[in-house]
C-alpha cells in the first residue's frame, strides 16, 4: 500500500470515528460537512495519529472540505505522511 493510500485510509478512519459513520466508500472529493467542533476534534486526532503539531496559521477552512483536502493538509504539515 502506498503512503498516499495509507494516509487516505487513516484519515478515513479518523473522520469516520468523529462523525460516527462508515466512510470506507466515501468519494475522496465529496464534501464532509464537518461542523466546528468536529473540525477541532479532527485536527487534534490528526496531530495525535501522525505525531505532528500542525501550523495553525497555514490551516484554512477549505482544508476540512473533503478527504482529498485533508490528505493535502496532512502531507503539507507532515511531509509525505
CORQUI-V736634 format. One record per residue. PHI is phi as a letter, one per 30 degrees, with the letter a starting at -180 (NA if undefined). PSI is psi as a letter, one per 20 degrees, with the letter a starting at -180 (NA if undefined). Layout:
BEGIN
<<PHI;PSI> <PHI;PSI>>
END
This chain:
BEGIN
<<NA;p> <d;r> <e;g> <d;g> <d;h> <d;g> <d;g> <e;g> <d;g> <d;g> <d;g> <e;g> <d;g> <d;g> <d;g> <e;g> <d;h> <d;g> <d;i> <h;l> <b;r> <d;o> <c;j> <d;h> <c;j> <d;p> <e;p> <d;h> <c;i> <d;q> <e;p> <c;h> <h;l> <d;p> <d;r> <d;h> <d;g> <d;h> <d;g> <d;g> <e;g> <d;g> <d;g> <d;g> <d;h> <d;g> <d;g> <d;g> <d;g> <c;j> <h;l> <b;q> <c;o> <d;q> <d;o> <e;h> <d;i> <c;j> <c;p> <c;q> <e;h> <d;h> <d;h> <c;j> <d;g> <b;r> <d;h> <d;g> <d;h> <d;h> <d;g> <d;g> <d;g> <d;g> <d;h> <d;h> <d;h> <c;j> <i;b> <d;o> <d;NA>>
END
